[in-house]
Structure formats: structure tokens, C-alpha cells
Amino acid sequence: MIARQTIHLSLNGFGDGEGYNVADARKWESWESKWPKLCAYFGLRGTPPTEATTKVNKLRKYIYDHLPEWRVLEKKHGLRTGIADSDITLEGFEYFLLTQFDFDRQYDMTKMYSTGFAEERGILQTWGVVFDRMREAKIIPDHSG
């Protein structure tokens, strides 16, 4: 969406050094409303965080502790191997993404959408495409089986 909005601004004479907020939709959506939709996509039911899940966890340790179960899923679903424990993944990457990018977007999109740009995408339109591509690439299992 960032690219689409940037192209729109460029082709329609907006900008001139000005800054524009970019996002998938006019109105921000909290993780409280996004999380159940993402869980439902995988056939899961989201639950609120508990005291145990709000503590800083060693995510890479969790992945390593559960590699035997993941390897069973890889075999069962014909998934590509070596993804969950790839040596090219930077140590701490998961921690950074899940603790530093865990905020809700609450900034104003009025300026961007006042330019005539009208496209919006919901959480499943945005993330569903990513998850579908991961399934096609055999990185995650197909939830239908």
C-alpha cells in the first residue's frame, strides 16, 4: 500500500517535499480488533493476553524448544525444511518485530485520502495475501487439511 500511495502522489502532483502518512485504511484499527480476525483466518480463537504472555519471552528459545513438533508438521504437510531454524535469520529478529512493532497505528490519514486516493484494505486483505503466499511456498501448512 505504501508503494501504491506513493505512486498516486507522484503521478497526481502532490507532495512537493511534504510528508504524508500511509496505511492500509483511513481509520486505524487496534490489535484488539485485528487479532481475532487473524486467529480466525487460521481456524483459531484468539484469547486476551495473560500475565505469562505479557512478559518478555525468549522467542528464539521457544522456537528451538518446539522444533521437534514443527518438524512433524513439515513432514506431514510437505513443507520446506530449514525455515524455522534458518541460520540466516538474525538472532533476536522475532523479538524485535513482536516487541518494537507491537503498537496500534493511530495517526491521521485525512491528508492522504484528501488527494483522491481511495483504495483501502482490511486486515485480512492485507495479511491473507501474505499467508496465502507462504502456503503456496510451502512455508506454513494449508489450513484446509
N, CA, C and O of each residue as an XYZ file, in Angstrom:
580
protein
N       0.829     -1.191      0.000
C       0.000      0.000      0.000
C       0.874      1.256      0.000
O       0.514      2.275     -0.590
N       2.013      1.171      0.661
C       2.922      2.321      0.666
C       3.307      2.691     -0.765
O       3.279      3.864     -1.137
N       3.661      1.699     -1.553
C       4.046      1.963     -2.946
C       2.884      2.538     -3.737
O       3.068      3.480     -4.508
N       1.690      1.988     -3.559
C       0.522      2.463     -4.322
C       0.219      3.924     -3.978
O      -0.081      4.729     -4.860
N       0.299      4.251     -2.698
C       0.025      5.626     -2.288
C       1.120      6.570     -2.782
O       0.829      7.691     -3.199
N       2.363      6.129     -2.739
C       3.475      6.952     -3.212
C       3.359      7.216     -4.714
O       3.577      8.339     -5.168
N       3.023      6.204     -5.464
C       2.830      6.370     -6.914
C       1.687      7.338     -7.183
O       1.805      8.213     -8.041
N       0.584      7.190     -6.461
C      -0.561      8.100     -6.629
C      -0.127      9.550     -6.399
O      -0.453     10.434     -7.192
N       0.603      9.785     -5.319
C       1.041     11.147     -5.019
C       1.947     11.681     -6.128
O       1.811     12.828     -6.555
N       2.862     10.846     -6.584
C       3.811     11.263     -7.623
C       3.127     11.583     -8.943
O       3.448     12.580     -9.591
N       2.193     10.744     -9.336
C       1.540     10.918    -10.634
C       0.488     12.017    -10.645
O       0.077     12.481    -11.709
N       0.055     12.431     -9.462
C      -1.018     13.423     -9.406
C      -0.567     14.771     -8.856
O      -1.393     15.594     -8.461
N       0.748     14.994     -8.832
C       1.266     16.321     -8.493
C       1.202     16.696     -7.025
O       1.234     17.881     -6.693
N       1.113     15.732     -6.151
C       1.105     16.044     -4.716
C       2.502     15.860     -4.160
O       3.355     15.225     -4.779
N       2.718     16.414     -3.008
C       3.999     16.213     -2.347
C       4.787     17.480     -2.238
O       4.640     18.229     -1.273
N       5.635     17.734     -3.228
C       6.490     18.906     -3.214
C       7.239     18.997     -1.884
O       7.349     20.066     -1.284
N       7.748     17.848     -1.442
C       8.509     17.812     -0.200
C       7.675     17.634      1.046
O       8.213     17.553      2.150
N       6.376     17.572      0.883
C       5.508     17.389      2.048
C       5.509     15.931      2.489
O       5.797     15.031      1.699
N       5.186     15.712      3.749
C       5.067     14.358      4.271
C       3.615     13.910      4.290
O       2.711     14.709      4.535
N       3.400     12.633      4.030
C       2.067     12.038      4.055
C       2.131     10.753      4.867
O       3.059      9.959      4.712
N       1.155     10.552      5.722
C       1.030      9.264      6.391
C       0.507      8.255      5.375
O      -0.315      8.599      4.525
N       0.974      7.024      5.457
C       0.490      5.967      4.582
C       0.077      4.775      5.445
O       0.722      4.458      6.445
N      -1.002      4.131      5.038
C      -1.512      2.973      5.764
C      -2.534      2.271      4.885
O      -2.869      2.757      3.805
N      -3.023      1.141      5.343
C      -3.961      0.338      4.562
C      -5.388      0.879      4.553
O      -6.189      0.493      3.702
N      -5.709      1.761      5.482
C      -7.086      2.249      5.569
C      -7.121      3.646      6.187
O      -6.168      4.084      6.831
N      -8.230      4.324      5.977
C      -8.410      5.675      6.538
C      -8.388      5.662      8.060
O      -7.754      6.506      8.694
N      -9.096      4.684      8.636
C      -9.237      4.624     10.092
C      -8.318      3.547     10.648
O      -8.235      2.447     10.102
N      -7.644      3.863     11.713
C      -6.782      2.878     12.354
C      -7.619      1.801     13.028
O      -8.783      2.013     13.366
N      -7.009      0.663     13.211
C      -7.672     -0.463     13.858
C      -6.734     -1.000     14.936
O      -5.544     -1.198     14.689
N      -7.267     -1.231     16.112
C      -6.435     -1.705     17.221
C      -6.113     -3.190     17.061
O      -6.808     -3.918     16.352
N      -5.046     -3.621     17.734
C      -4.718     -5.049     17.735
C      -5.821     -5.847     18.415
O      -6.010     -7.027     18.123
N      -6.539     -5.211     19.311
C      -7.653     -5.896     19.971
C      -8.704     -6.329     18.949
O      -9.327     -7.378     19.113
N      -8.908     -5.538     17.902
C      -9.882     -5.922     16.870
C      -9.235     -6.734     15.742
O      -9.902     -7.555     15.111
N      -7.928     -6.508     15.483
C      -7.249     -7.256     14.420
C      -6.955     -8.702     14.807
O      -7.108     -9.609     13.988
N      -6.537     -8.919     16.042
C      -6.075    -10.242     16.464
C      -7.129    -11.334     16.273
O      -6.787    -12.395     15.752
N      -8.383    -11.136     16.664
C      -9.381    -12.197     16.438
C      -9.555    -12.545     14.950
O      -9.793    -13.705     14.614
N      -9.440    -11.558     14.068
C      -9.569    -11.803     12.629
C      -8.404    -12.652     12.122
O      -8.601    -13.582     11.340
N      -7.206    -12.331     12.565
C      -6.032    -13.103     12.160
C      -6.105    -14.533     12.692
O      -5.772    -15.484     11.983
N      -6.536    -14.677     13.929
C      -6.685    -16.019     14.507
C      -7.730    -16.818     13.739
O      -7.505    -17.987     13.423
N      -8.859    -16.209     13.438
C      -9.931    -16.895     12.714
C      -9.455    -17.356     11.343
O      -9.887    -18.404     10.864
N      -8.581    -16.598     10.709
C      -8.037    -16.986      9.413
C      -7.367    -18.356      9.481
O      -7.401    -19.127      8.522
N      -6.764    -18.643     10.619
C      -6.088    -19.923     10.817
C      -6.965    -20.953     11.528
O      -6.492    -22.024     11.909
N      -8.259    -20.616     11.704
C      -9.153    -21.543     12.389
C      -8.929    -21.580     13.890
O      -9.263    -22.563     14.551
N      -8.366    -20.514     14.422
C      -8.073    -20.431     15.856
C      -8.981    -19.399     16.511
O      -9.615    -18.594     15.829
N      -9.036    -19.429     17.806
C      -9.781    -18.440     18.563
C      -8.798    -17.668     19.423
O      -8.114    -18.250     20.265
N      -8.726    -16.377     19.219
C      -7.810    -15.542     19.992
C      -8.296    -15.361     21.413
O      -9.499    -15.320     21.667
N      -7.374    -15.255     22.323
C      -7.696    -15.000     23.721
C      -6.904    -13.794     24.196
O      -5.863    -13.470     23.623
N      -7.383    -13.129     25.232
C      -6.628    -11.981     25.743
C      -5.279    -12.424     26.300
O      -5.106    -13.584     26.675
N      -4.330    -11.502     26.352
C      -3.031    -11.847     26.927
C      -3.165    -12.187     28.409
O      -4.021    -11.649     29.111
N      -2.315    -13.078     28.861
C      -2.255    -13.412     30.286
C      -0.992    -12.790     30.857
O      -0.161    -12.267     30.116
N      -0.849    -12.848     32.160
C       0.360    -12.304     32.777
C       1.606    -13.001     32.220
O       2.634    -12.365     31.989
N       1.499    -14.305     32.010
C       2.643    -15.064     31.493
C       3.008    -14.646     30.076
O       4.191    -14.611     29.737
N       2.022    -14.329     29.239
C       2.316    -13.986     27.844
C       2.727    -12.537     27.671
O       3.232    -12.167     26.612
N       2.525    -11.709     28.682
C       2.925    -10.315     28.548
C       4.363    -10.092     29.002
O       4.910     -9.009     28.791
N       4.981    -11.084     29.618
C       6.387    -10.969     29.996
C       7.247    -11.119     28.752
O       6.858    -11.781     27.790
N       8.413    -10.502     28.780
C       9.332    -10.617     27.652
C       9.794    -12.069     27.568
O      10.385    -12.601     28.508
N       9.523    -12.687     26.450
C       9.905    -14.084     26.243
C      11.102    -14.172     25.325
O      11.350    -13.279     24.515
N      11.823    -15.229     25.455
C      12.909    -15.539     24.540
C      12.291    -16.290     23.379
O      12.166    -17.514     23.432
N      11.904    -15.583     22.338
C      11.172    -16.190     21.231
C      11.993    -17.230     20.483
O      11.467    -18.280     20.112
N      13.255    -16.960     20.260
C      14.096    -17.937     19.566
C      14.192    -19.220     20.393
O      14.193    -20.317     19.834
N      14.273    -19.090     21.725
C      14.295    -20.275     22.601
C      12.991    -21.058     22.457
O      13.005    -22.288     22.403
N      11.883    -20.354     22.395
C      10.586    -21.019     22.209
C      10.581    -21.805     20.890
O      10.131    -22.949     20.840
N      11.082    -21.179     19.842
C      11.133    -21.857     18.540
C      11.998    -23.105     18.636
O      11.594    -24.178     18.188
N      13.188    -22.969     19.220
C      14.077    -24.129     19.343
C      13.458    -25.227     20.211
O      13.593    -26.414     19.917
N      12.782    -24.815     21.281
C      12.144    -25.803     22.170
C      11.041    -26.586     21.459
O      10.732    -27.714     21.843
N      10.448    -25.991     20.425
C       9.326    -26.616     19.724
C       9.681    -27.108     18.311
O       8.795    -27.447     17.527
N      10.963    -27.142     18.000
C      11.378    -27.621     16.679
C      10.944    -29.059     16.394
O      10.570    -29.353     15.259
N      10.977    -29.969     17.374
C      10.515    -31.329     17.058
C       9.061    -31.361     16.563
O       8.746    -32.083     15.617
N       8.177    -30.585     17.199
C       6.779    -30.528     16.753
C       6.678    -29.900     15.360
O       5.894    -30.351     14.525
N       7.480    -28.851     15.115
C       7.454    -28.196     13.817
C       7.914    -29.149     12.724
O       7.347    -29.169     11.632
N       8.936    -29.932     13.015
C       9.451    -30.875     12.016
C       8.410    -31.936     11.659
O       8.370    -32.411     10.524
N       7.571    -32.306     12.626
C       6.456    -33.221     12.347
C       5.492    -32.555     11.369
O       5.027    -33.190     10.422
N       5.193    -31.277     11.596
C       4.307    -30.537     10.681
C       4.936    -30.397      9.298
O       4.241    -30.511      8.288
N       6.238    -30.152      9.244
C       6.916    -30.055      7.946
C       6.720    -31.344      7.149
O       6.385    -31.316      5.965
N       6.934    -32.447      7.812
C       6.817    -33.743      7.133
C       5.368    -34.033      6.749
O       5.088    -34.445      5.623
N       4.461    -33.816      7.680
C       3.036    -34.109      7.453
C       2.474    -33.301      6.284
O       1.679    -33.818      5.499
N       2.878    -32.049      6.166
C       2.313    -31.147      5.151
C       3.248    -30.900      3.970
O       2.941    -30.079      3.106
N       4.370    -31.589      3.921
C       5.302    -31.412      2.807
C       5.890    -30.014      2.735
O       6.066    -29.464      1.648
N       6.193    -29.438      3.893
C       6.707    -28.069      3.935
C       8.203    -28.031      3.678
O       8.912    -29.017      3.879
N       8.665    -26.878      3.231
C      10.099    -26.664      3.080
C      10.757    -26.770      4.447
O      10.214    -26.287      5.441
N      11.903    -27.386      4.499
C      12.611    -27.530      5.771
C      13.619    -26.404      5.938
O      13.994    -25.732      4.977
N      14.043    -26.216      7.165
C      15.076    -25.224      7.456
C      14.590    -23.801      7.583
O      15.404    -22.887      7.719
N      13.300    -23.586      7.543
C      12.775    -22.219      7.650
C      12.735    -21.764      9.112
O      13.191    -20.668      9.437
N      12.194    -22.601      9.981
C      12.037    -22.223     11.392
C      13.369    -22.059     12.102
O      13.467    -21.280     13.050
N      14.385    -22.769     11.668
C      15.692    -22.684     12.321
C      16.787    -22.259     11.345
O      17.913    -22.751     11.417
N      16.459    -21.361     10.450
C      17.397    -20.898      9.441
C      18.575    -20.169     10.078
O      18.398    -19.349     10.979
N      19.767    -20.474      9.606
C      20.952    -19.798     10.126
C      21.135    -18.392      9.530
O      22.052    -17.670      9.922
N      20.271    -18.006      8.592
C      20.364    -16.636      8.063
C      19.431    -15.660      8.788
O      19.461    -14.456      8.534
N      18.601    -16.193      9.696
C      17.737    -15.323     10.492
C      18.579    -14.662     11.578
O      19.271    -15.344     12.334
N      18.520    -13.363     11.651
C      19.277    -12.642     12.667
C      18.750    -12.978     14.052
O      17.543    -12.937     14.292
N      19.641    -13.303     14.943
C      19.267    -13.603     16.332
C      18.540    -12.388     16.918
O      19.032    -11.265     16.814
N      17.402    -12.602     17.516
C      16.626    -11.526     18.113
C      15.639    -10.863     17.167
O      14.888     -9.983     17.588
N      15.619    -11.265     15.887
C      14.729    -10.657     14.896
C      13.267    -10.758     15.324
O      12.525     -9.779     15.252
N      12.859    -11.946     15.770
C      11.461    -12.151     16.175
C      11.117    -11.266     17.373
O      10.044    -10.665     17.428
N      12.032    -11.195     18.318
C      11.817    -10.360     19.499
C      11.597     -8.910     19.079
O      10.668     -8.252     19.549
N      12.460     -8.418     18.191
C      12.347     -7.036     17.736
C      10.997     -6.792     17.079
O      10.315     -5.821     17.407
N      10.601     -7.670     16.148
C       9.340     -7.471     15.438
C       8.133     -7.524     16.365
O       7.186     -6.754     16.204
N       8.166     -8.430     17.331
C       6.992     -8.609     18.184
C       6.970     -7.703     19.402
O       5.967     -7.665     20.115
N       8.042     -6.977     19.660
C       8.024     -6.059     20.801
C       8.176     -4.600     20.382
O       7.697     -3.702     21.074
N       8.840     -4.360     19.254
C       9.037     -2.986     18.815
C       7.972     -2.537     17.816
O       7.745     -1.338     17.655
N       7.326     -3.472     17.155
C       6.267     -3.158     16.198
C       4.905     -3.584     16.720
O       4.005     -3.881     15.935
N       4.747     -3.618     18.038
C       3.507     -4.117     18.624
C       2.524     -2.996     18.951
O       1.667     -3.157     19.820
N       2.640     -1.885     18.275
C       1.791     -0.741     18.558
C       0.628     -0.656     17.575
O       0.674     -1.214     16.479
N      -0.403      0.050     17.993
C      -1.522      0.333     17.102
C      -1.199      1.615     16.332
O      -0.559      2.524     16.859
N      -1.651      1.674     15.080
C      -1.466      2.881     14.285
C      -2.643      3.810     14.562
O      -3.788      3.486     14.246
N      -2.358      4.945     15.144
C      -3.430      5.876     15.488
C      -3.177      7.262     14.905
O      -3.534      8.270     15.515
N      -2.559      7.314     13.722
C      -2.311      8.618     13.133
C      -3.332      8.929     12.046
O      -4.023      8.051     11.530
N      -3.394     10.180     11.731
C      -4.433     10.720     10.852
C      -4.109     10.487      9.374
O      -3.019     10.818      8.907
N      -5.060      9.921      8.656
C      -4.902      9.649      7.223
C      -5.668     10.641      6.353
O      -5.742     10.469      5.137
N      -6.233     11.670      6.963
C      -7.049     12.638      6.232
C      -6.306     13.243      5.047
O      -6.869     13.343      3.956
N      -5.060     13.645      5.239
C      -4.298     14.306      4.178
C      -4.119     13.371      2.976
O      -4.320     13.782      1.833
N      -3.744     12.123      3.232
C      -3.542     11.167      2.127
C      -4.833     10.960      1.358
O      -4.840     11.012      0.128
N      -5.920     10.727      2.069
C      -7.179     10.430      1.394
C      -7.865     11.673      0.823
O      -8.843     11.553      0.085
N      -7.361     12.863      1.157
C      -7.903     14.084      0.540
C      -7.306     14.321     -0.849
O      -7.713     15.254     -1.539
N      -6.354     13.496     -1.264
C      -5.700     13.646     -2.569
C      -6.453     12.921     -3.679
O      -6.074     13.013     -4.847
N      -7.506     12.209     -3.329
C      -8.228     11.431     -4.320
C      -7.899      9.952     -4.249
O      -8.548      9.140     -4.908
N      -6.910      9.596     -3.468
C      -6.599      8.177     -3.285
C      -7.740      7.562     -2.483
O      -8.124      8.098     -1.443
N      -8.285      6.444     -2.955
C      -9.469      5.888     -2.302
C      -9.308      4.448     -1.842
O     -10.115      3.961     -1.050
N      -8.285      3.762     -2.321
C      -8.141      2.334     -2.011
C      -7.897      2.103     -0.515
O      -7.122      2.815      0.124
N      -8.573      1.101      0.014
C      -8.369      0.685      1.398
C      -8.341     -0.832      1.445
O      -8.963     -1.504      0.622
N      -7.618     -1.358      2.407
C      -7.554     -2.802      2.599
C      -7.748     -3.122      4.069
O      -7.164     -2.485      4.945
N      -8.583     -4.126      4.322
C      -8.782     -4.603      5.681
C      -7.647     -5.530      6.084
O      -6.794     -5.873      5.266
N      -7.641     -5.928      7.326
C      -6.566     -6.759      7.863
C      -6.414     -8.069      7.095
O      -5.290     -8.499      6.839
N      -7.507     -8.704      6.726
C      -7.397     -9.972      6.009
C      -7.032     -9.778      4.543
O      -6.400    -10.653      3.950
N      -7.409     -8.666      3.952
C      -6.966     -8.376      2.585
C      -5.458     -8.169      2.556
O      -4.791     -8.547      1.592
N      -4.931     -7.578      3.599
C      -3.503     -7.316      3.675
C      -2.730     -8.579      4.052
O      -1.837     -9.006      3.320
N      -3.071     -9.170      5.185
C      -2.308    -10.311      5.703
C      -2.696    -11.631      5.057
O      -1.865    -12.534      4.967
N      -3.928    -11.764      4.608
C      -4.351    -13.008      3.962
C      -3.518    -13.323      2.739
O      -3.180    -14.481      2.498
N      -3.183    -12.303      1.962
C      -2.350    -12.481      0.776
C      -0.969    -13.000      1.187
O      -0.421    -13.894      0.543
N      -0.418    -12.444      2.248
C       0.895    -12.880      2.735
C       0.839    -14.340      3.168
O       1.699    -15.138      2.795
N      -0.179    -14.687      3.958
C      -0.293    -16.069      4.438
C      -0.555    -17.035      3.291
O      -0.028    -18.148      3.286
N      -1.356    -16.626      2.330
C      -1.597    -17.479      1.155
C      -0.302    -17.737      0.384
O      -0.053    -18.855     -0.068
N       0.504    -16.714      0.240
C       1.791    -16.876     -0.452
C       2.725    -17.785      0.339
O       3.468    -18.576     -0.243
N       2.687    -17.672      1.662
C       3.510    -18.554      2.492
C       3.057    -20.006      2.346
O       3.881    -20.921      2.356
N       1.756    -20.213      2.213
C       1.248    -21.567      1.990
C       1.686    -22.100      0.638
O       2.134    -23.241      0.528
N       1.557    -21.275     -0.386
C       1.965    -21.683     -1.726
C       3.459    -22.010     -1.784
O       3.874    -22.903     -2.524
N       4.252    -21.295     -1.014
C       5.697    -21.522     -0.965
C       6.059    -22.676     -0.030
O       7.233    -22.996      0.153
N       5.038    -23.292      0.554
C       5.254    -24.415      1.475
C       6.073    -24.019      2.710
O       6.927    -24.771      3.179
N       5.789    -22.829      3.217
C       6.446    -22.362      4.427
C       5.561    -22.631      5.639
O       6.059    -22.953      6.718
N       4.245    -22.498      5.460
C       3.282    -22.841      6.505
C       2.269    -23.812      5.942
O       2.046    -23.847      4.732
N       1.643    -24.612      6.820
C       0.668    -25.587      6.333
C      -0.598    -24.939      5.789
O      -0.973    -23.834      6.180
N      -1.235    -25.649      4.887
C      -2.548    -25.253      4.383
C      -3.556    -25.581      5.472
O      -3.620    -26.720      5.934
N      -4.341    -24.599      5.884
C      -5.280    -24.825      6.986
C      -6.476    -25.677      6.600
O      -7.292    -26.016      7.457
N      -6.592    -26.023      5.344
C      -7.740    -26.856      4.947
C      -7.489    -28.330      5.236
O      -8.422    -29.128      5.139
N      -6.281    -28.719      5.583
C      -6.007    -30.122      5.805
C      -5.189    -30.328      6.945
O      -4.862    -31.469      7.272
